[in-house]
Amino acid sequence: MAIEQSITKGDAALKAKDYLGAISYYSQAIKENPEAFSPYLKRSTAYQKLKNNDKAKADICSAFSIASERGKRRDVGLCYFK
């Protein structure tokens, strides 16, 4: 499955409040491309909804590292916001 499809399915699961399903889809997207920024940030949201703050923080840190390496100031800002 393409990374875009995994992210889209994860977004739909997150919207439907199927947080475990969303985590599964975002994890699949991360397996396909470990350097993708958005699946980490979106998966952190699902973890936050499940009150799993340690895993949410780990995903935000991963997203922050990716954004910093790429020099994407907007994405770094999103990480600080989360």
C-alpha positions in Angstrom: 0.0 0.0 0.0 1.3 3.4 -0.9 2.2 5.7 2.0 -0.5 8.3 0.9 -3.2 5.6 1.2 -2.0 4.6 4.6 -2.1 8.2 5.8 -5.5 8.8 4.2 -6.9 5.6 6.0 -5.3 6.8 9.2 -6.9 10.2 8.9 -10.3 8.5 8.3 -9.8 6.3 11.4 -8.8 9.2 13.5 -11.8 11.2 12.4 -14.0 8.2 13.3 -12.4 8.1 16.7 -10.8 4.7 15.9 -7.5 5.6 17.5 -6.0 2.1 17.5 -6.8 1.8 13.8 -5.3 5.2 13.1 -2.1 4.2 14.9 -2.0 1.0 12.9 -2.3 2.9 9.6 0.2 5.6 10.5 2.6 2.9 11.7 2.3 1.2 8.3 3.1 4.5 6.6 6.1 5.0 8.8 7.4 1.5 7.9 7.1 2.4 4.2 9.0 5.7 4.7 10.7 6.2 8.1 11.6 9.7 7.0 8.1 10.9 6.4 7.1 13.8 8.8 3.3 13.7 8.8 2.6 10.1 10.0 4.7 10.7 13.1 2.8 13.9 13.9 -0.6 12.4 13.2 0.2 9.2 15.1 1.1 11.4 18.1 -2.4 12.8 18.0 -3.9 9.4 18.2 -1.6 8.5 21.1 -2.7 11.7 22.9 -6.3 10.8 22.5 -5.6 7.4 24.1 -3.7 9.3 27.0 -0.5 7.5 26.0 1.7 10.6 26.4 5.0 8.8 26.4 4.5 7.4 22.9 3.0 10.7 21.7 6.1 12.6 22.9 8.4 10.1 21.2 6.5 10.6 17.9 6.7 14.3 18.2 10.4 14.1 18.9 10.9 12.0 15.8 8.8 14.5 13.7 10.9 17.3 15.2 14.1 15.6 14.2 12.9 15.1 10.6 11.7 18.7 10.3 15.0 20.0 11.7 17.1 18.0 9.3 15.1 19.3 6.4 15.1 22.9 7.6 11.3 23.1 7.5 10.5 25.9 10.0 6.8 25.5 9.6 7.0 21.8 10.5 9.3 22.5 13.5 6.6 25.0 14.7 3.9 22.3 14.4 6.0 20.1 16.7 6.3 22.8 19.2 2.6 23.4 19.1 1.9 19.7 19.8 
